[in-house]
Amino acid sequence: MYVCHAHNLVEPREEQPLHYGIRLSLPPDDPLIPVLGADWETFHWFATLEERDEALEDKSSRHLYSRRGDLPQLVFEKVER
């Protein structure tokens, strides 16, 4: 398979249990609810608490190229399984 930008490929992780996660959902007044549905959610899983907490801090922070006043509109929740 031809890959244009091989440096963007994610290296496969070693098989390890991913117990620590972040649940992402929409706030009740989000304008995307008619498109995605009020029950939309997705999860990102990590092997360690440290990985999860670093990712949560990064995901919930203001994006570097956001306009002044823009804030992330997703609801982030720590979860474990």
C-alpha positions in Angstrom: 0.0 0.0 0.0 1.3 3.4 -0.9 1.5 5.9 1.9 2.1 9.5 1.1 3.2 10.7 4.5 4.6 7.7 6.3 5.7 9.8 9.2 2.0 10.3 10.1 1.4 6.6 10.7 0.9 5.6 14.3 3.3 2.9 15.5 1.4 -0.2 16.8 1.3 -0.3 20.5 2.6 -3.3 22.5 -0.4 -5.4 23.6 -1.1 -4.0 27.0 -4.4 -3.5 28.8 -5.9 0.0 28.4 -7.7 0.6 31.7 -7.8 4.4 32.0 -9.9 6.5 29.7 -11.5 9.8 28.8 -15.2 9.9 27.9 -16.0 12.7 25.4 -19.6 13.8 25.0 -21.5 16.9 24.0 -23.0 19.6 26.3 -26.8 19.7 26.4 -27.0 22.9 24.3 -24.4 22.0 21.7 -25.5 22.8 18.1 -24.2 19.5 16.8 -26.7 17.5 18.8 -29.2 17.4 15.8 -26.4 15.9 13.7 -24.7 13.5 16.1 -27.5 12.9 18.5 -27.9 13.8 22.2 -26.4 10.4 23.2 -23.2 10.8 21.2 -20.0 9.8 23.0 -16.6 8.4 22.3 -13.8 7.0 24.5 -10.0 7.3 24.3 -8.2 4.7 26.3 -4.7 4.7 27.9 -2.4 2.2 29.7 -1.5 4.5 32.6 -3.0 7.2 34.7 -0.2 9.5 33.7 -0.9 9.1 29.9 -4.6 9.6 30.5 -4.1 12.8 32.6 -1.6 14.3 30.1 -4.0 13.6 27.2 -6.9 15.1 29.2 -5.0 18.2 29.9 -4.0 18.6 26.3 -7.5 17.8 24.9 -9.3 20.1 27.2 -7.0 23.1 26.8 -7.5 26.0 24.4 -6.2 25.0 20.9 -3.1 26.9 19.9 -4.7 28.3 16.8 -8.2 29.0 18.2 -9.7 32.5 18.1 -9.6 34.6 21.2 -12.4 33.4 23.5 -12.9 30.0 21.8 -12.9 27.1 24.3 -13.3 23.3 23.8 -17.0 22.5 23.7 -16.8 18.8 24.5 -17.5 17.4 28.0 -14.5 15.4 29.3 -14.8 12.8 32.0 -12.2 10.5 33.5 -13.3 6.8 33.4 -11.8 3.4 34.3 -12.6 -0.1 33.3 
